Amino acid sequence: MRRLLIRCGAMGIAATLSIAAFALDADTIKGLWRFEDGGGDTAADTSDNGNDGTLFGGPEWVTGYEGDGLQFAFATGNYMLAPVPYSNTATILMWALY
């Protein structure tokens, strides 16, 4: 029984670590906006595609968890628009604090 519990615990830890690790594919990524510009009406695309985003509605530049960040008040119509060519599928990954 003890060996079974140890094996289950080790498998759980391995599964957790494998889920937490990921990498961005530079060949397929369309844009990467870190929102660490610190000011202005443009969010720089840090991928190699140059799809800088335009900020609308005046989102506020704030101190983020690491570096700068943007505070979007969606109720007042803050958003970013980027010239990204979309296909039928897309994946969006973001960190948010609310």
MMTF fields as JSON, N, C-alpha, C and O atoms, coordinates in Angstrom:
{
  "mmtfVersion": "1.0.0",
  "mmtfProducer": "UNKNOWN",
  "numBonds": 391,
  "numAtoms": 392,
  "numGroups": 98,
  "numChains": 1,
  "numModels": 1,
  "chainsPerModel": [1],
  "groupsPerChain": [98],
  "chainIdList": ["A"],
  "bondAtomList": [4, 2, 8, 6, 12, 10, 16, 14, 20, 18, 24, 22, 28, 26, 32, 30, 36, 34, 40, 38, 44, 42, 48, 46, 52, 50, 56, 54, 60, 58, 64, 62, 68, 66, 72, 70, 76, 74, 80, 78, 84, 82, 88, 86, 92, 90, 96, 94, 100, 98, 104, 102, 108, 106, 112, 110, 116, 114, 120, 118, 124, 122, 128, 126, 132, 130, 136, 134, 140, 138, 144, 142, 148, 146, 152, 150, 156, 154, 160, 158, 164, 162, 168, 166, 172, 170, 176, 174, 180, 178, 184, 182, 188, 186, 192, 190, 196, 194, 200, 198, 204, 202, 208, 206, 212, 210, 216, 214, 220, 218, 224, 222, 228, 226, 232, 230, 236, 234, 240, 238, 244, 242, 248, 246, 252, 250, 256, 254, 260, 258, 264, 262, 268, 266, 272, 270, 276, 274, 280, 278, 284, 282, 288, 286, 292, 290, 296, 294, 300, 298, 304, 302, 308, 306, 312, 310, 316, 314, 320, 318, 324, 322, 328, 326, 332, 330, 336, 334, 340, 338, 344, 342, 348, 346, 352, 350, 356, 354, 360, 358, 364, 362, 368, 366, 372, 370, 376, 374, 380, 378, 384, 382, 388, 386],
  "bondOrderList": [1, 1, 1, 1, 1, 1, 1, 1, 1, 1, 1, 1, 1, 1, 1, 1, 1, 1, 1, 1, 1, 1, 1, 1, 1, 1, 1, 1, 1, 1, 1, 1, 1, 1, 1, 1, 1, 1, 1, 1, 1, 1, 1, 1, 1, 1, 1, 1, 1, 1, 1, 1, 1, 1, 1, 1, 1, 1, 1, 1, 1, 1, 1, 1, 1, 1, 1, 1, 1, 1, 1, 1, 1, 1, 1, 1, 1, 1, 1, 1, 1, 1, 1, 1, 1, 1, 1, 1, 1, 1, 1, 1, 1, 1, 1, 1, 1],
  "groupList": [{"groupName": "MET", "atomNameList": ["N", "CA", "C", "O"], "elementList": ["N", "C", "C", "O"], "formalChargeList": [0, 0, 0, 0], "bondAtomList": [1, 0, 2, 1, 3, 2], "bondOrderList": [1, 1, 2], "singleLetterCode": "M", "chemCompType": "L-PEPTIDE LINKING"}, {"groupName": "ARG", "atomNameList": ["N", "CA", "C", "O"], "elementList": ["N", "C", "C", "O"], "formalChargeList": [0, 0, 0, 0], "bondAtomList": [1, 0, 2, 1, 3, 2], "bondOrderList": [1, 1, 2], "singleLetterCode": "R", "chemCompType": "L-PEPTIDE LINKING"}, {"groupName": "LEU", "atomNameList": ["N", "CA", "C", "O"], "elementList": ["N", "C", "C", "O"], "formalChargeList": [0, 0, 0, 0], "bondAtomList": [1, 0, 2, 1, 3, 2], "bondOrderList": [1, 1, 2], "singleLetterCode": "L", "chemCompType": "L-PEPTIDE LINKING"}, {"groupName": "ILE", "atomNameList": ["N", "CA", "C", "O"], "elementList": ["N", "C", "C", "O"], "formalChargeList": [0, 0, 0, 0], "bondAtomList": [1, 0, 2, 1, 3, 2], "bondOrderList": [1, 1, 2], "singleLetterCode": "I", "chemCompType": "L-PEPTIDE LINKING"}, {"groupName": "CYS", "atomNameList": ["N", "CA", "C", "O"], "elementList": ["N", "C", "C", "O"], "formalChargeList": [0, 0, 0, 0], "bondAtomList": [1, 0, 2, 1, 3, 2], "bondOrderList": [1, 1, 2], "singleLetterCode": "C", "chemCompType": "L-PEPTIDE LINKING"}, {"groupName": "GLY", "atomNameList": ["N", "CA", "C", "O"], "elementList": ["N", "C", "C", "O"], "formalChargeList": [0, 0, 0, 0], "bondAtomList": [1, 0, 2, 1, 3, 2], "bondOrderList": [1, 1, 2], "singleLetterCode": "G", "chemCompType": "PEPTIDE LINKING"}, {"groupName": "ALA", "atomNameList": ["N", "CA", "C", "O"], "elementList": ["N", "C", "C", "O"], "formalChargeList": [0, 0, 0, 0], "bondAtomList": [1, 0, 2, 1, 3, 2], "bondOrderList": [1, 1, 2], "singleLetterCode": "A", "chemCompType": "L-PEPTIDE LINKING"}, {"groupName": "THR", "atomNameList": ["N", "CA", "C", "O"], "elementList": ["N", "C", "C", "O"], "formalChargeList": [0, 0, 0, 0], "bondAtomList": [1, 0, 2, 1, 3, 2], "bondOrderList": [1, 1, 2], "singleLetterCode": "T", "chemCompType": "L-PEPTIDE LINKING"}, {"groupName": "SER", "atomNameList": ["N", "CA", "C", "O"], "elementList": ["N", "C", "C", "O"], "formalChargeList": [0, 0, 0, 0], "bondAtomList": [1, 0, 2, 1, 3, 2], "bondOrderList": [1, 1, 2], "singleLetterCode": "S", "chemCompType": "L-PEPTIDE LINKING"}, {"groupName": "PHE", "atomNameList": ["N", "CA", "C", "O"], "elementList": ["N", "C", "C", "O"], "formalChargeList": [0, 0, 0, 0], "bondAtomList": [1, 0, 2, 1, 3, 2], "bondOrderList": [1, 1, 2], "singleLetterCode": "F", "chemCompType": "L-PEPTIDE LINKING"}, {"groupName": "ASP", "atomNameList": ["N", "CA", "C", "O"], "elementList": ["N", "C", "C", "O"], "formalChargeList": [0, 0, 0, 0], "bondAtomList": [1, 0, 2, 1, 3, 2], "bondOrderList": [1, 1, 2], "singleLetterCode": "D", "chemCompType": "L-PEPTIDE LINKING"}, {"groupName": "LYS", "atomNameList": ["N", "CA", "C", "O"], "elementList": ["N", "C", "C", "O"], "formalChargeList": [0, 0, 0, 0], "bondAtomList": [1, 0, 2, 1, 3, 2], "bondOrderList": [1, 1, 2], "singleLetterCode": "K", "chemCompType": "L-PEPTIDE LINKING"}, {"groupName": "TRP", "atomNameList": ["N", "CA", "C", "O"], "elementList": ["N", "C", "C", "O"], "formalChargeList": [0, 0, 0, 0], "bondAtomList": [1, 0, 2, 1, 3, 2], "bondOrderList": [1, 1, 2], "singleLetterCode": "W", "chemCompType": "L-PEPTIDE LINKING"}, {"groupName": "GLU", "atomNameList": ["N", "CA", "C", "O"], "elementList": ["N", "C", "C", "O"], "formalChargeList": [0, 0, 0, 0], "bondAtomList": [1, 0, 2, 1, 3, 2], "bondOrderList": [1, 1, 2], "singleLetterCode": "E", "chemCompType": "L-PEPTIDE LINKING"}, {"groupName": "ASN", "atomNameList": ["N", "CA", "C", "O"], "elementList": ["N", "C", "C", "O"], "formalChargeList": [0, 0, 0, 0], "bondAtomList": [1, 0, 2, 1, 3, 2], "bondOrderList": [1, 1, 2], "singleLetterCode": "N", "chemCompType": "L-PEPTIDE LINKING"}, {"groupName": "PRO", "atomNameList": ["N", "CA", "C", "O"], "elementList": ["N", "C", "C", "O"], "formalChargeList": [0, 0, 0, 0], "bondAtomList": [1, 0, 2, 1, 3, 2], "bondOrderList": [1, 1, 2], "singleLetterCode": "P", "chemCompType": "L-PEPTIDE LINKING"}, {"groupName": "VAL", "atomNameList": ["N", "CA", "C", "O"], "elementList": ["N", "C", "C", "O"], "formalChargeList": [0, 0, 0, 0], "bondAtomList": [1, 0, 2, 1, 3, 2], "bondOrderList": [1, 1, 2], "singleLetterCode": "V", "chemCompType": "L-PEPTIDE LINKING"}, {"groupName": "TYR", "atomNameList": ["N", "CA", "C", "O"], "elementList": ["N", "C", "C", "O"], "formalChargeList": [0, 0, 0, 0], "bondAtomList": [1, 0, 2, 1, 3, 2], "bondOrderList": [1, 1, 2], "singleLetterCode": "Y", "chemCompType": "L-PEPTIDE LINKING"}, {"groupName": "GLN", "atomNameList": ["N", "CA", "C", "O"], "elementList": ["N", "C", "C", "O"], "formalChargeList": [0, 0, 0, 0], "bondAtomList": [1, 0, 2, 1, 3, 2], "bondOrderList": [1, 1, 2], "singleLetterCode": "Q", "chemCompType": "L-PEPTIDE LINKING"}],
  "groupTypeList": [0, 1, 1, 2, 2, 3, 1, 4, 5, 6, 0, 5, 3, 6, 6, 7, 2, 8, 3, 6, 6, 9, 6, 2, 10, 6, 10, 7, 3, 11, 5, 2, 12, 1, 9, 13, 10, 5, 5, 5, 10, 7, 6, 6, 10, 7, 8, 10, 14, 5, 14, 10, 5, 7, 2, 9, 5, 5, 15, 13, 12, 16, 7, 5, 17, 13, 5, 10, 5, 2, 18, 9, 6, 9, 6, 7, 5, 14, 17, 0, 2, 6, 15, 16, 15, 17, 8, 14, 7, 6, 7, 3, 2, 0, 12, 6, 2, 17],
  "groupIdList": [1, 2, 3, 4, 5, 6, 7, 8, 9, 10, 11, 12, 13, 14, 15, 16, 17, 18, 19, 20, 21, 22, 23, 24, 25, 26, 27, 28, 29, 30, 31, 32, 33, 34, 35, 36, 37, 38, 39, 40, 41, 42, 43, 44, 45, 46, 47, 48, 49, 50, 51, 52, 53, 54, 55, 56, 57, 58, 59, 60, 61, 62, 63, 64, 65, 66, 67, 68, 69, 70, 71, 72, 73, 74, 75, 76, 77, 78, 79, 80, 81, 82, 83, 84, 85, 86, 87, 88, 89, 90, 91, 92, 93, 94, 95, 96, 97, 98],
  "secStructList": [7, 2, 2, 2, 2, 2, 2, 2, 2, 2, 2, 2, 2, 2, 2, 2, 2, 2, 2, 2, 7, 7, 7, 7, 7, 6, 6, 6, 7, 7, 7, 7, 5, 7, 7, 7, 1, 7, 1, 1, 1, 3, 3, 7, 5, 7, 1, 6, 6, 7, 7, 7, 3, 3, 3, 3, 1, 7, 7, 3, 3, 3, 3, 7, 1, 1, 1, 3, 3, 3, 3, 7, 7, 4, 4, 4, 6, 7, 3, 3, 3, 7, 7, 7, 7, 7, 7, 1, 7, 7, 7, 7, 7, 7, 7, 7, 7, 7],
  "xCoordList": [0.826, 0.0, 0.871, 0.587, 1.934, 2.821, 3.472, 3.579, 3.907, 4.519, 3.52, 3.879, 2.281, 1.243, 1.041, 0.929, 0.994, 0.83, 2.013, 1.828, 3.214, 4.402, 4.375, 4.679, 4.008, 3.932, 2.867, 3.097, 1.71, 0.642, 1.07, 0.789, 1.751, 2.237, 3.255, 3.209, 4.182, 5.191, 4.545, 4.957, 3.537, 2.85, 2.096, 2.053, 1.5, 0.788, 1.719, 1.381, 2.891, 3.876, 4.367, 4.485, 4.655, 5.122, 4.062, 4.391, 2.801, 1.72, 1.582, 1.376, 1.693, 1.597, 2.727, 2.489, 3.935, 5.077, 4.987, 5.385, 4.476, 4.386, 3.304, 3.436, 2.248, 1.194, 1.682, 1.315, 2.499, 2.947, 3.975, 4.161, 4.635, 5.672, 5.09, 4.359, 5.417, 4.994, 5.996, 6.799, 5.951, 6.837, 6.041, 5.111, 6.408, 5.77, 6.481, 7.71, 5.723, 6.276, 6.476, 5.502, 7.712, 8.022, 7.527, 7.335, 7.319, 6.848, 5.356, 4.906, 4.587, 3.133, 2.553, 1.394, 3.327, 2.796, 2.538, 3.361, 1.41, 1.03, 1.387, 1.628, 1.425, 1.763, 2.002, 1.435, 2.841, 3.123, 3.213, 4.175, 2.216, 2.152, 2.333, 1.47, 3.442, 3.755, 3.205, 3.173, 2.781, 2.249, 3.234, 2.837, 4.501, 5.536, 6.166, 7.304, 5.431, 5.941, 6.048, 6.918, 5.181, 5.239, 4.487, 4.384, 3.958, 3.198, 2.915, 3.462, 2.052, 1.729, 0.444, -0.247, 0.132, -1.095, -0.833, -1.702, 0.369, 0.729, 1.301, 2.066, 0.926, 1.5, 2.39, 1.911, 3.672, 4.636, 4.454, 4.266, 4.514, 4.505, 5.943, 6.781, 6.245, 7.615, 7.918, 8.997, 6.965, 7.289, 8.04, 8.274, 8.404, 9.122, 8.185, 8.641, 6.877, 5.902, 5.595, 5.059, 5.922, 5.694, 4.235, 3.889, 3.367, 1.94, 1.646, 0.923, 2.214, 1.982, 0.496, -0.192, 0.016, -1.397, -1.652, -0.818, -2.803, -3.226, -4.201, -5.142, -3.969, -4.813, -5.931, -5.69, -7.146, -8.317, -8.996, -8.978, -9.588, -10.335, -9.493, -10.017, -8.198, -7.321, -7.089, -7.262, -6.699, -6.333, -5.146, -4.32, -5.069, -4.066, -2.816, -2.902, -1.642, -0.374, -0.135, -0.199, 0.14, 0.327, 1.571, 2.133, 1.987, 3.066, 2.49, 1.527, 3.077, 2.582, 3.297, 4.095, 3.001, 3.64, 5.132, 5.943, 5.49, 6.891, 6.982, 6.544, 7.522, 7.596, 6.286, 5.531, 6.025, 4.804, 3.647, 3.824, 2.461, 1.271, 0.21, 0.395, -0.895, -2.029, -3.244, -3.51, -3.98, -5.237, -6.372, -6.55, -7.137, -8.266, -9.549, -9.84, -10.309, -11.638, -12.637, -13.079, -12.988, -13.805, -15.173, -15.778, -15.666, -16.971, -16.937, -17.973, -15.749, -15.642, -15.079, -14.753, -14.963, -14.557, -13.074, -12.671, -12.226, -10.783, -10.489, -10.989, -9.675, -9.271, -8.033, -7.635, -7.426, -6.296, -6.684, -7.3, -6.322, -6.591, -5.263, -4.498, -4.992, -3.736, -4.032, -5.023, -3.181, -3.385, -2.912, -1.93, -3.615, -3.212, -4.102, -5.326, -3.517, -4.331, -4.842, -4.053, -6.153, -6.756, -7.174, -7.508, -7.151, -7.682, -8.931, -9.507, -9.346, -10.543, -10.315, -11.278, -9.076, -8.78, -7.745, -6.929, -7.794, -6.824, -6.752, -7.716, -5.621, -5.444, -4.966, -4.033, -5.608, -5.233, -4.801, -5.522, -3.622, -3.08, -2.832, -2.217, -3.301, -3.076, -3.035, -3.606, -2.346, -2.357, -3.254, -3.175, -4.095, -4.994, -5.083, -5.057, -5.187, -5.396, -6.609, -6.646, -7.591, -8.789, -9.242, -10.239],
  "yCoordList": [-1.195, 0.0, 1.26, 2.238, 1.202, 2.361, 2.652, 3.809, 1.593, 1.769, 2.365, 3.205, 1.933, 2.454, 3.949, 4.709, 4.375, 5.796, 6.618, 7.718, 6.096, 6.809, 6.929, 7.988, 5.837, 5.881, 6.867, 7.626, 6.856, 7.79, 9.233, 10.108, 9.48, 10.827, 11.285, 12.428, 10.396, 10.739, 10.991, 11.902, 10.199, 10.411, 11.734, 12.425, 12.091, 13.364, 14.551, 15.526, 14.472, 15.551, 15.653, 16.758, 14.528, 14.545, 15.121, 15.877, 14.782, 15.316, 16.814, 17.541, 17.289, 18.721, 19.48, 20.528, 18.977, 19.653, 19.655, 20.633, 18.589, 18.558, 19.495, 20.028, 19.712, 20.64, 22.082, 22.916, 22.386, 23.755, 24.229, 25.435, 23.317, 23.701, 23.819, 22.939, 24.904, 25.085, 25.978, 26.651, 25.985, 26.84, 27.454, 26.839, 28.661, 29.328, 28.922, 28.905, 28.599, 28.196, 29.438, 30.038, 29.819, 31.039, 30.976, 32.018, 29.779, 29.65, 29.922, 30.32, 29.712, 29.86, 31.01, 31.375, 31.585, 32.67, 33.905, 34.262, 34.538, 35.714, 37.016, 38.027, 37.003, 38.206, 37.903, 36.957, 38.705, 38.574, 39.981, 40.706, 40.355, 41.689, 41.556, 41.011, 42.046, 41.942, 43.126, 43.083, 44.165, 45.376, 45.953, 46.384, 45.965, 46.517, 47.763, 48.105, 48.441, 49.638, 50.823, 51.676, 50.891, 51.945, 53.213, 54.094, 53.35, 54.534, 54.567, 53.781, 55.491, 55.658, 54.966, 54.373, 55.05, 54.478, 53.23, 52.788, 52.661, 51.478, 50.417, 50.729, 49.156, 48.018, 47.264, 46.751, 47.2, 46.591, 45.08, 44.409, 44.561, 43.119, 42.642, 43.02, 41.813, 41.355, 40.053, 39.485, 39.57, 38.458, 39.053, 40.261, 38.255, 38.759, 39.258, 39.553, 39.361, 39.702, 41.188, 41.619, 41.982, 43.423, 43.84, 44.881, 43.053, 43.374, 44.216, 43.783, 45.427, 46.313, 46.623, 46.834, 46.647, 46.905, 48.363, 49.021, 48.868, 50.228, 50.166, 49.372, 51.015, 51.039, 52.054, 53.183, 51.654, 52.523, 52.656, 51.725, 53.804, 54.033, 54.419, 54.568, 54.584, 55.055, 54.098, 54.497, 52.832, 51.977, 52.591, 53.278, 52.344, 52.994, 52.128, 50.933, 52.754, 52.062, 52.003, 53.028, 50.815, 50.603, 49.748, 49.184, 49.663, 48.76, 47.356, 47.101, 46.446, 45.079, 44.168, 44.614, 42.883, 41.879, 41.825, 41.755, 41.86, 41.951, 43.06, 42.865, 44.194, 45.32, 46.086, 46.113, 46.709, 47.494, 46.604, 45.417, 47.195, 46.481, 47.471, 48.682, 46.961, 47.789, 47.412, 46.235, 48.432, 48.208, 48.564, 49.725, 47.547, 47.738, 47.829, 46.944, 48.89, 49.016, 48.708, 49.61, 47.441, 47.01, 47.68, 47.82, 48.095, 48.763, 50.107, 50.59, 50.716, 52.007, 51.865, 52.868, 50.657, 50.447, 50.485, 50.897, 50.072, 49.975, 48.669, 47.61, 48.751, 47.537, 47.806, 48.956, 46.734, 46.821, 46.139, 45.073, 46.754, 46.189, 46.02, 46.974, 44.793, 44.507, 43.946, 43.238, 44.256, 43.776, 42.336, 42.081, 41.403, 40.003, 39.232, 39.289, 38.517, 37.693, 36.458, 35.648, 36.319, 35.192, 34.1, 34.365, 32.875, 31.745, 31.26, 32.005, 30.055, 29.525, 29.171, 29.04, 29.015, 28.647, 29.598, 30.169, 29.755, 30.606, 30.184, 29.652, 30.421, 30.212, 31.522, 32.141, 31.94, 33.176, 32.811, 32.126, 33.274, 33.021, 34.359, 35.239, 34.529, 35.794, 35.584, 34.635, 36.494, 36.561, 37.721, 38.785, 37.539, 38.612, 38.645, 37.608, 39.838, 40.045, 40.935, 42.024, 40.494, 41.315, 41.297, 41.935],
  "zCoordList": [0.0, 0.0, 0.0, -0.692, 0.797, 0.884, -0.477, -0.884, -1.175, -2.496, -3.482, -4.307, -3.395, -4.28, -4.053, -5.015, -2.801, -2.492, -2.992, -3.512, -2.839, -3.311, -4.831, -5.38, -5.513, -6.978, -7.454, -8.395, -6.809, -7.194, -6.964, -7.783, -5.846, -5.564, -6.589, -7.043, -6.962, -7.969, -9.322, -10.041, -9.683, -10.956, -10.952, -11.97, -9.817, -9.716, -9.873, -10.544, -9.258, -9.384, -10.822, -11.352, -11.462, -12.85, -13.776, -14.69, -13.561, -14.399, -14.212, -15.184, -12.981, -12.706, -13.385, -13.986, -13.303, -13.912, -15.429, -16.063, -16.025, -17.483, -17.994, -19.095, -17.24, -17.641, -17.538, -18.366, -16.539, -16.3, -17.332, -17.499, -18.017, -18.974, -20.378, -20.832, -21.056, -22.441, -23.14, -22.493, -24.444, -25.232, -26.373, -26.896, -26.752, -27.878, -29.164, -29.216, -30.187, -31.473, -32.341, -32.796, -32.569, -33.325, -34.767, -35.394, -35.303, -36.688, -36.837, -37.911, -35.775, -35.893, -35.077, -35.275, -34.169, -33.339, -34.211, -35.054, -34.002, -34.795, -34.095, -34.754, -32.759, -32.022, -30.56, -30.014, -29.925, -28.504, -27.928, -28.183, -27.156, -26.576, -25.078, -24.39, -24.572, -23.144, -22.35, -21.12, -23.031, -22.397, -21.392, -20.309, -21.738, -20.869, -21.476, -21.154, -22.354, -23.025, -22.072, -22.249, -21.066, -20.066, -20.403, -19.549, -21.602, -21.977, -23.464, -24.238, -23.85, -25.261, -25.662, -24.833, -26.952, -27.502, -28.335, -29.086, -28.203, -28.973, -28.043, -27.13, -28.279, -27.561, -28.544, -29.555, -28.245, -29.161, -29.235, -28.22, -30.456, -30.698, -30.589, -31.408, -29.585, -29.377, -30.109, -29.94, -30.93, -31.83, -33.02, -33.055, -33.959, -35.137, -36.232, -37.337, -35.949, -36.985, -37.106, -38.127, -36.092, -36.161, -36.139, -36.699, -35.507, -35.423, -34.183, -33.286, -34.142, -33.005, -32.889, -33.888, -31.644, -31.406, -31.079, -30.457, -31.499, -31.182, -30.018, -30.027, -29.007, -27.812, -27.989, -28.418, -27.66, -27.774, -26.419, -25.613, -26.175, -24.947, -23.754, -22.65, -23.953, -22.885, -21.738, -20.587, -21.993, -20.865, -20.125, -20.726, -18.844, -17.99, -17.855, -17.573, -18.063, -17.827, -16.33, -15.651, -15.808, -14.374, -14.147, -15.086, -12.898, -12.525, -12.472, -11.749, -13.233, -13.3, -12.327, -11.502, -12.434, -11.581, -11.859, -10.935, -13.134, -13.554, -14.587, -15.721, -14.246, -15.179, -15.231, -14.26, -16.376, -16.546, -16.964, -17.239, -17.009, -17.445, -17.869, -17.747, -18.367, -18.767, -17.95, -17.707, -17.527, -16.819, -17.773, -18.14, -18.168, -19.071, -18.255, -17.449, -18.461, -17.86, -18.969, -19.681, -19.115, -20.249, -20.267, -21.33, -19.104, -19.052, -19.771, -20.229, -19.876, -20.559, -21.97, -22.604, -22.465, -23.851, -24.116, -25.203, -23.164, -23.411, -24.146, -23.767, -25.196, -25.897, -26.739, -26.924, -27.25, -28.157, -29.459, -29.453, -30.567, -31.886, -32.611, -32.752, -33.071, -33.764, -35.153, -35.335, -36.134, -37.505, -37.689, -38.387, -37.06, -37.093, -38.064, -37.947, -39.012, -39.918, -39.178, -38.69, -39.098, -38.383, -39.347, -40.502, -38.861, -39.615, -38.884, -38.092, -39.13, -38.481, -37.024, -36.269, -36.611, -35.235, -34.655, -35.377, -33.349, -32.657, -31.199, -30.649, -30.586, -29.161, -28.568, -29.078, -27.492, -26.812, -25.401, -24.676, -25.021, -23.696, -23.038, -23.64, -21.81, -21.118, -19.619, -19.083, -18.963, -17.51, -17.136, -17.75, -16.153, -15.737, -14.221, -13.559, -13.691, -12.264, -12.13, -12.702, -11.391, -11.212, -9.782, -9.442]
}
